[in-house]
Amino acid sequence: MAAVSIELESGDDPQTIFETLNSRGVDLTPGDLMRNFIFQRAKGLGQADHSLVVDKLYEKHWLPLDRSFWSQPASRGRQTQTRLDWMLTDHLAMHIGDLVSVDRLFDRYRRWILTDRPFSTVTQELESISATAAIERRLFDQDPNDPIGNFGRLADAFDVSTVMPLVIYLATEPSVASEIDRALEVLESYIVRRDICGLTNKNYNRLFVGLIDRLRKAEGDKLDDMVSYLSGRRSDIDRWPADDEWRTAWLGRGQYKGARQPRLRYLFEAIEMAKRSALNEDIEIKSALTIEHIMPQRWREAWPVPGFEHLDDDDDMNFDLLTRQAERDAVIDRLGNLTLLTGALNSTVSNGPYSVKMPAVRSHSSLALNRELNQFDHWDEDTIAARGLSLFENARRIWMAPLPSDDKQIANGAPGLPADGTQCRFTYAGRRYEGYIENGALMVDGVDRTFGSLSAASRFITRTHRNGWNDWHFGDGMGGWVLADAWRREAAE
């Protein structure tokens, strides 16, 4: 038999509320049960400043979670729960580093609290929930100018809510939080590249929660460890595609399907923003843009294959024509043939011939994606391939590749940094950075932090993802300098 405590405000009729919950078939949610479990244990905390401590804790930590924002429904896969229940599920999964079913959330939370006793006080317990809620709210708000909010857009578009516990861990872990934008770039690249290659996301739940436990135990740079670990995967269920494989999929696989439109829109919006130069106006994309085929799916109506005009309309058995039609059908859904348009413009020009369609796009679309179409005076299989390659070069700069094989070997146990006292230097953008090795880590002059790897230092300095072994030089003790990569190769022999 369970007892439930419900906090009421003045004017609430407790009997009516009890009847609603108990007699009219309205079940208590996992969030309701967790709230009551927490505040039942907080009732014995007494008073402070003539007010009950439990009331102050509720007002500060749980009252914000009782607002309408958190009661709104949200879907993950085939399940729909309130945002609050999803947040609390992610919160528990992040802390225990294991999968948590929302249906068993309260039972597992209660057992964790009573068995493991992870918090010394209820106050710490509530502060931990509030920290998670602050991050998850940004994921739900999806502000594209906020790295965490933008990642929420990605998670919705690519249906990868299973990564949320890992994101919360990275955003609240002090040693990573200052570089959360870089950490999310790694996860985004991993997810996007696998998606374009048609690789499954069915193992993501175990992969991402398993990473949390691994990173907690990592003694060096946690972000470096995550990059190294993901780069080292070899199975189809978890590997991170390198550029060659990604290029082949980008150019050769049909990517358009109805359910994939949110993913494609996310991709093309990211490429659009990357294409804008410093001379372009900083314009936010607010229009309800849709994915449009440049050469339409029903291309036979107004886009005939050239060279076969002499055939009669009923001559549908010409082998060469059938071959060319099959070749054209194969490229229609590839990325090189897709772009973003407003719904109104899309419906206006959708299946029209090139001579009509492209002038309308040029006249009414201000996107850099579509301005670049001006360089083409016709549209066929070859131009689709050329534009696809151009888009890929942009994408390759946006979504980073995994570490190369030799760097993964070093990260997984080959020779580390040189002896303490070794002088180090790195020149970037005309500026020289100097440092030295101390206690097996790199100290950079003028930077108030320790780097467990050369790549971590390079990333911090340049704000780009780099192979630090190709950046830094070590002093040889005789006034000379040797590239770090050459030093490690010699040390490995």
C-alpha positions as CSV (number, residue, x, y, z in Angstrom):
1,M,0.0,0.0,0.0
2,A,1.5,3.4,-1.0
3,A,0.8,6.8,0.4
4,V,0.9,9.9,-1.9
5,S,1.6,13.4,-0.7
6,I,0.2,16.2,-2.9
7,E,1.2,19.9,-2.3
8,L,-1.9,22.1,-2.7
9,E,-2.2,25.9,-3.1
10,S,-4.8,28.0,-1.3
11,G,-8.2,27.5,-2.8
12,D,-7.6,23.9,-4.0
13,D,-10.2,21.4,-2.8
14,P,-8.2,18.4,-1.6
15,Q,-11.2,16.1,-1.7
16,T,-12.0,17.0,-5.3
17,I,-8.4,16.4,-6.3
18,F,-8.3,13.1,-4.5
19,E,-11.5,12.0,-6.3
20,T,-10.1,13.0,-9.6
21,L,-6.9,11.1,-9.1
22,N,-8.3,8.1,-7.3
23,S,-11.8,7.5,-8.7
24,R,-11.9,8.9,-12.2
25,G,-9.1,6.8,-13.8
26,V,-6.4,9.5,-13.9
27,D,-3.1,7.8,-13.1
28,L,-0.3,9.5,-11.3
29,T,2.6,10.1,-13.7
30,P,6.2,9.1,-12.9
31,G,6.9,12.8,-12.3
32,D,4.0,12.9,-9.7
33,L,5.4,9.9,-7.9
34,M,9.0,11.2,-7.9
35,R,7.9,14.6,-6.6
36,N,6.0,13.0,-3.7
37,F,8.8,10.6,-2.9
38,I,11.3,13.4,-2.7
39,F,9.2,15.8,-0.7
40,Q,8.0,13.2,1.7
41,R,11.6,12.7,2.7
42,A,12.1,16.5,2.9
43,K,9.3,17.1,5.4
44,G,11.6,16.5,8.4
45,L,14.0,19.2,7.5
46,G,12.4,21.7,9.9
47,Q,12.3,25.5,9.5
48,A,14.7,28.2,8.3
49,D,14.0,31.9,8.6
50,H,10.5,31.1,9.9
51,S,9.6,29.1,6.8
52,L,9.4,25.4,6.3
53,V,12.6,24.2,4.4
54,V,10.4,21.9,2.4
55,D,8.3,24.8,1.1
56,K,11.5,26.7,0.1
57,L,12.9,23.7,-1.7
58,Y,9.6,23.1,-3.6
59,E,9.4,26.8,-4.6
60,K,13.0,26.9,-5.9
61,H,13.3,23.4,-7.5
62,W,10.0,21.8,-8.3
63,L,7.5,24.7,-8.8
64,P,9.2,25.6,-12.1
65,L,8.7,21.9,-13.1
66,D,5.0,22.2,-12.5
67,R,4.6,24.9,-15.1
68,S,2.8,24.3,-18.4
69,F,6.1,23.9,-20.3
70,W,6.9,20.6,-18.6
71,S,3.4,19.2,-18.8
72,Q,3.3,19.4,-22.6
73,P,3.4,16.1,-24.4
74,A,6.5,15.0,-26.4
75,S,7.0,11.9,-28.5
76,R,10.0,9.7,-28.7
77,G,9.6,6.8,-31.1
78,R,6.1,5.4,-30.5
79,Q,5.8,6.7,-26.9
80,T,4.3,10.0,-25.9
81,Q,4.9,11.3,-22.4
82,T,5.2,14.8,-20.8
83,R,8.4,16.6,-21.2
84,L,8.9,16.3,-17.4
85,D,8.8,12.5,-17.5
86,W,11.3,12.4,-20.4
87,M,13.6,14.8,-18.6
88,L,13.5,12.7,-15.4
89,T,14.1,9.6,-17.4
90,D,17.2,11.2,-19.0
91,H,18.3,12.4,-15.6
92,L,18.3,9.0,-14.1
93,A,19.9,7.3,-17.2
94,M,22.7,9.9,-17.1
95,H,23.4,9.2,-13.4
96,I,23.3,5.5,-13.4
97,G,24.8,5.0,-16.9
98,D,22.2,2.5,-17.9
99,L,19.0,2.3,-20.0
100,V,15.9,3.5,-18.2
101,S,12.3,2.8,-19.3
102,V,9.9,5.6,-18.7
103,D,7.4,3.0,-17.6
104,R,9.7,1.9,-14.7
105,L,11.2,5.3,-14.0
106,F,9.8,5.8,-10.5
107,D,10.6,2.3,-9.3
108,R,14.2,2.5,-10.6
109,Y,14.7,6.0,-9.2
110,R,13.4,5.0,-5.8
111,R,15.6,2.0,-5.7
112,W,18.7,4.0,-6.8
113,I,18.1,6.7,-4.1
114,L,17.5,4.2,-1.3
115,T,20.1,1.7,-2.2
116,D,23.0,3.7,-3.6
117,R,22.4,6.9,-1.6
118,P,24.0,9.1,-4.3
119,F,23.2,12.4,-2.5
120,S,23.9,13.3,1.1
121,T,20.9,15.6,1.3
122,V,17.5,16.1,-0.4
123,T,18.7,19.6,-1.3
124,Q,21.6,18.1,-3.4
125,E,19.1,15.7,-5.0
126,L,16.9,18.6,-6.1
127,E,19.8,20.7,-7.2
128,S,20.9,17.8,-9.5
129,I,17.4,17.6,-11.0
130,S,17.4,21.3,-11.6
131,A,20.7,21.2,-13.4
132,T,19.4,18.5,-15.7
133,A,16.2,20.5,-16.3
134,A,18.1,23.6,-17.3
135,I,19.9,21.6,-20.0
136,E,16.9,19.7,-21.2
137,R,14.8,22.9,-21.4
138,R,17.4,24.2,-23.9
139,L,17.1,21.0,-25.8
140,F,13.3,21.4,-26.0
141,D,13.5,25.1,-26.8
142,Q,15.7,24.4,-29.8
143,D,17.2,27.9,-30.2
144,P,19.5,27.5,-33.3
145,N,21.9,30.1,-31.9
146,D,22.4,28.0,-28.8
147,P,24.7,24.9,-29.3
148,I,22.5,22.8,-27.0
149,G,19.3,24.1,-28.5
150,N,20.5,23.5,-32.0
151,F,21.4,19.9,-31.0
152,G,17.8,19.5,-29.8
153,R,16.8,20.4,-33.4
154,L,19.1,17.7,-34.7
155,A,17.8,15.1,-32.2
156,D,14.3,15.7,-33.3
157,A,15.1,15.7,-37.0
158,F,17.1,12.5,-36.8
159,D,15.0,10.8,-34.2
160,V,17.9,10.2,-31.8
161,S,16.5,11.1,-28.4
162,T,18.6,8.2,-27.0
163,V,21.6,10.6,-27.0
164,M,20.0,12.9,-24.5
165,P,21.5,11.4,-21.3
166,L,25.0,11.7,-22.8
167,V,24.3,15.3,-23.8
168,I,23.2,16.1,-20.3
169,Y,26.3,14.5,-18.9
170,L,28.6,16.4,-21.2
171,A,26.8,19.7,-20.4
172,T,27.0,19.3,-16.7
173,E,30.5,17.7,-16.4
174,P,32.8,20.5,-15.3
175,S,35.8,19.3,-17.4
176,V,33.7,19.2,-20.6
177,A,31.0,21.9,-20.1
178,S,33.3,24.7,-21.2
179,E,33.7,22.9,-24.6
180,I,30.2,21.7,-24.9
181,D,29.9,23.2,-28.4
182,R,32.8,21.0,-29.6
183,A,31.5,17.9,-27.9
184,L,28.1,18.3,-29.6
185,E,29.9,18.9,-32.9
186,V,31.5,15.4,-32.5
187,L,28.2,13.7,-31.7
188,E,26.4,15.6,-34.5
189,S,29.0,14.6,-37.1
190,Y,28.9,11.0,-35.9
191,I,25.1,10.9,-36.2
192,V,24.9,12.8,-39.6
193,R,27.6,10.7,-41.3
194,R,26.1,7.4,-40.2
195,D,22.6,8.5,-41.4
196,I,23.8,9.5,-44.9
197,C,25.5,6.2,-45.2
198,G,22.3,4.4,-44.3
199,L,23.8,2.9,-41.1
200,T,21.4,1.8,-38.3
201,N,20.6,3.9,-35.2
202,K,19.2,0.9,-33.3
203,N,22.3,0.5,-31.1
204,Y,22.4,4.2,-30.1
205,N,20.7,3.8,-26.8
206,R,23.3,1.3,-25.4
207,L,26.2,3.1,-27.2
208,F,25.5,6.5,-25.7
209,V,24.7,5.5,-22.1
210,G,27.7,3.2,-22.2
211,L,29.8,6.2,-23.2
212,I,28.8,8.1,-20.0
213,D,30.3,5.4,-17.7
214,R,33.4,5.3,-19.9
215,L,33.9,9.1,-19.8
216,R,33.3,9.2,-16.0
217,K,36.3,6.9,-15.6
218,A,38.5,8.6,-18.2
219,E,41.5,10.2,-16.4
220,G,42.7,12.4,-19.3
221,D,40.8,14.7,-21.6
222,K,37.2,13.3,-21.7
223,L,36.4,14.9,-25.1
224,D,39.5,13.4,-26.6
225,D,38.6,10.1,-25.2
226,M,35.1,10.3,-26.7
227,V,36.5,11.2,-30.1
228,S,39.1,8.4,-29.9
229,Y,36.5,5.8,-28.8
230,L,34.0,6.6,-31.5
231,S,36.7,6.8,-34.2
232,G,37.8,3.3,-33.2
233,R,34.5,1.5,-33.8
234,R,34.6,-1.0,-36.6
235,S,31.1,-2.7,-36.7
236,D,28.3,-1.4,-38.9
237,I,26.2,-0.8,-35.7
238,D,28.6,1.8,-34.3
239,R,31.4,2.9,-36.7
240,W,31.9,6.5,-37.7
241,P,32.3,6.8,-41.6
242,A,35.4,8.4,-42.9
243,D,35.4,10.8,-45.9
244,D,35.7,8.2,-48.6
245,E,32.7,6.1,-47.5
246,W,30.7,9.3,-46.8
247,R,31.4,10.8,-50.2
248,T,30.3,7.6,-51.9
249,A,27.0,7.6,-50.0
250,W,26.5,11.3,-50.4
251,L,26.9,11.1,-54.2
252,G,25.5,7.7,-54.8
253,R,22.5,7.0,-52.5
254,G,19.0,8.3,-52.9
255,Q,18.3,10.3,-49.7
256,Y,14.8,11.5,-50.3
257,K,11.9,9.8,-48.5
258,G,8.9,11.4,-46.9
259,A,10.0,10.5,-43.3
260,R,13.5,11.9,-44.0
261,Q,12.4,15.5,-44.9
262,P,13.2,16.9,-41.4
263,R,16.7,15.4,-41.7
264,L,17.3,16.8,-45.2
265,R,16.0,20.2,-44.2
266,Y,18.4,20.2,-41.2
267,L,21.3,19.3,-43.6
268,F,20.5,21.9,-46.2
269,E,19.9,24.7,-43.6
270,A,23.3,23.9,-42.1
271,I,25.0,24.0,-45.5
272,E,23.1,27.2,-46.4
273,M,24.4,29.0,-43.2
274,A,27.9,27.7,-44.0
275,K,27.8,29.1,-47.5
276,R,27.0,32.6,-46.4
277,S,30.1,34.8,-46.5
278,A,30.9,37.7,-44.2
279,L,29.4,40.0,-46.9
280,N,26.0,38.4,-46.7
281,E,23.3,39.7,-44.3
282,D,22.9,37.7,-41.2
283,I,19.4,36.6,-41.9
284,E,17.6,33.9,-39.9
285,I,15.8,31.3,-41.8
286,K,12.2,31.7,-40.6
287,S,10.2,30.5,-43.7
288,A,8.6,27.1,-43.7
289,L,11.0,25.6,-46.2
290,T,10.4,22.3,-47.9
291,I,12.7,19.9,-49.7
292,E,12.3,20.2,-53.5
293,H,13.6,18.2,-56.4
294,I,15.2,20.4,-59.0
295,M,14.6,17.8,-61.7
296,P,11.1,16.6,-60.5
297,Q,10.2,13.1,-59.6
298,R,7.7,13.1,-62.4
299,W,10.4,14.3,-64.8
300,R,8.9,12.5,-67.9
301,E,6.2,15.1,-68.2
302,A,8.5,18.1,-69.0
303,W,12.1,16.9,-68.8
304,P,12.6,14.4,-71.7
305,V,15.9,12.6,-72.1
306,P,17.8,14.4,-74.9
307,G,18.6,12.5,-78.0
308,F,15.4,10.5,-78.3
309,E,13.0,13.1,-79.6
310,H,12.7,11.2,-82.9
311,L,11.0,8.2,-81.2
312,D,7.2,8.0,-81.3
313,D,5.4,8.4,-78.0
314,D,4.3,4.8,-78.0
315,D,7.9,3.5,-78.6
316,D,8.6,2.4,-75.0
317,M,10.7,-0.7,-75.9
318,N,13.9,1.1,-77.1
319,F,16.7,-0.4,-75.0
320,D,18.9,2.7,-75.1
321,L,16.0,4.9,-74.0
322,L,15.1,2.5,-71.2
323,T,18.7,2.5,-70.0
324,R,18.8,6.3,-69.9
325,Q,15.5,6.6,-68.2
326,A,16.7,4.1,-65.5
327,E,19.9,6.2,-65.1
328,R,17.8,9.3,-64.6
329,D,15.4,7.6,-62.1
330,A,18.5,6.6,-60.1
331,V,19.7,10.2,-59.5
332,I,16.4,11.9,-58.8
333,D,16.5,11.4,-55.0
334,R,20.2,12.1,-54.6
335,L,21.4,15.2,-52.7
336,G,22.7,17.0,-55.7
337,N,19.2,17.2,-57.1
338,L,17.6,18.6,-53.9
339,T,17.2,22.1,-52.5
340,L,15.1,24.2,-50.1
341,L,12.1,26.3,-51.3
342,T,9.1,27.8,-49.6
343,G,6.0,25.7,-49.9
344,A,4.3,28.3,-52.1
345,L,7.1,28.4,-54.6
346,N,7.5,24.7,-54.5
347,S,3.9,24.1,-55.5
348,T,4.2,26.8,-58.2
349,V,7.2,25.4,-60.0
350,S,7.2,21.7,-58.8
351,N,7.0,19.8,-62.1
352,G,7.6,22.6,-64.6
353,P,10.3,22.5,-67.2
354,Y,13.8,23.8,-66.5
355,S,13.2,26.8,-68.7
356,V,10.3,27.9,-66.5
357,K,11.3,26.5,-63.1
358,M,14.8,27.9,-62.8
359,P,14.0,31.5,-63.6
360,A,11.2,31.4,-60.9
361,V,13.7,30.0,-58.4
362,R,16.3,32.6,-59.2
363,S,13.7,35.4,-58.9
364,H,12.1,34.4,-55.7
365,S,14.7,32.5,-53.6
366,S,17.3,34.4,-51.7
367,L,19.1,31.4,-50.4
368,A,22.8,30.9,-51.3
369,L,21.9,27.3,-52.1
370,N,19.8,28.5,-54.9
371,R,21.8,31.5,-56.1
372,E,24.6,29.0,-57.0
373,L,22.2,27.3,-59.4
374,N,22.8,30.3,-61.7
375,Q,26.1,28.7,-62.9
376,F,24.1,25.9,-64.6
377,D,22.5,26.5,-68.0
378,H,20.9,23.0,-68.1
379,W,20.2,20.3,-65.7
380,D,20.9,16.6,-66.2
381,E,22.7,13.6,-64.5
382,D,26.1,15.2,-64.9
383,T,25.1,18.6,-63.3
384,I,23.4,16.7,-60.5
385,A,26.7,14.9,-59.8
386,A,28.7,18.1,-60.0
387,R,26.4,19.9,-57.6
388,G,26.4,16.9,-55.3
389,L,30.1,17.0,-55.1
390,S,30.1,20.8,-54.4
391,L,27.6,20.2,-51.5
392,F,29.7,17.4,-50.2
393,E,32.8,19.7,-49.9
394,N,30.7,22.1,-47.8
395,A,29.4,19.2,-45.7
396,R,32.8,17.8,-45.1
397,R,33.9,21.0,-43.5
398,I,30.8,21.2,-41.3
399,W,30.7,17.6,-40.1
400,M,34.1,16.4,-39.0
401,A,35.6,13.0,-39.9
402,P,36.8,10.5,-37.3
403,L,40.5,10.4,-36.3
404,P,42.7,8.7,-38.9
405,S,44.0,5.2,-38.1
406,D,47.4,6.2,-36.8
407,D,46.0,8.8,-34.4
408,K,43.6,6.2,-33.0
409,Q,46.5,3.9,-32.3
410,I,48.3,6.5,-30.4
411,A,45.2,7.4,-28.4
412,N,44.7,3.7,-27.6
413,G,48.0,3.1,-26.0
414,A,51.0,3.9,-28.2
415,P,53.8,6.2,-26.9
416,G,52.4,9.2,-25.1
417,L,54.0,12.7,-24.5
418,P,57.7,13.1,-24.0
419,A,59.5,13.5,-20.7
420,D,58.6,16.3,-18.2
421,G,60.4,19.5,-19.0
422,T,60.3,19.1,-22.8
423,Q,59.7,22.4,-24.5
424,C,56.8,22.6,-27.0
425,R,55.6,25.2,-29.5
426,F,52.8,25.6,-32.1
427,T,52.3,28.4,-34.6
428,Y,48.8,29.2,-35.7
429,A,47.4,32.2,-37.6
430,G,50.8,34.0,-37.3
431,R,51.0,33.6,-33.5
432,R,53.4,31.3,-31.7
433,Y,52.2,29.3,-28.7
434,E,54.8,27.9,-26.3
435,G,54.5,25.4,-23.5
436,Y,56.2,22.5,-21.8
437,I,55.4,19.0,-20.5
438,E,54.7,18.6,-16.8
439,N,53.4,15.5,-15.0
440,G,52.7,13.8,-18.4
441,A,50.5,16.7,-19.6
442,L,51.0,19.8,-21.8
443,M,51.0,23.2,-20.1
444,V,50.6,26.2,-22.5
445,D,52.0,29.6,-21.5
446,G,49.2,32.0,-20.7
447,V,46.5,29.4,-20.6
448,D,45.1,28.5,-17.2
449,R,44.4,24.8,-17.8
450,T,46.2,21.5,-18.4
451,F,45.9,19.5,-21.6
452,G,46.1,15.7,-21.5
453,S,46.9,15.6,-25.3
454,L,48.3,17.7,-28.0
455,S,45.0,17.6,-29.9
456,A,43.1,19.0,-26.9
457,A,45.5,22.0,-26.8
458,S,45.2,22.5,-30.6
459,R,41.4,22.4,-30.4
460,F,41.3,24.9,-27.5
461,I,43.6,27.3,-29.3
462,T,42.1,27.1,-32.8
463,R,38.5,26.3,-31.9
464,T,38.7,23.6,-34.6
465,H,39.2,19.9,-34.4
466,R,42.8,19.1,-35.3
467,N,45.4,16.4,-35.1
468,G,47.8,18.0,-32.5
469,W,50.6,15.6,-33.5
470,N,50.9,17.5,-36.8
471,D,50.7,20.9,-35.1
472,W,53.2,20.9,-32.2
473,H,57.0,20.6,-32.2
474,F,59.1,19.3,-29.4
475,G,62.5,20.8,-28.4
476,D,65.3,18.3,-29.0
477,G,67.5,19.6,-26.1
478,M,70.1,20.9,-28.5
479,G,68.4,24.0,-29.8
480,G,66.5,22.2,-32.5
481,W,62.8,21.3,-32.9
482,V,61.2,18.1,-34.2
483,L,57.6,17.6,-35.3
484,A,55.6,15.8,-32.6
485,D,54.4,13.2,-35.1
486,A,58.0,12.4,-36.2
487,W,59.0,12.1,-32.5
488,R,56.2,9.7,-31.6
489,R,56.9,7.5,-34.7
490,E,60.6,7.2,-33.7
491,A,59.5,6.5,-30.1
492,A,57.3,3.7,-31.3
493,E,60.1,1.9,-33.2
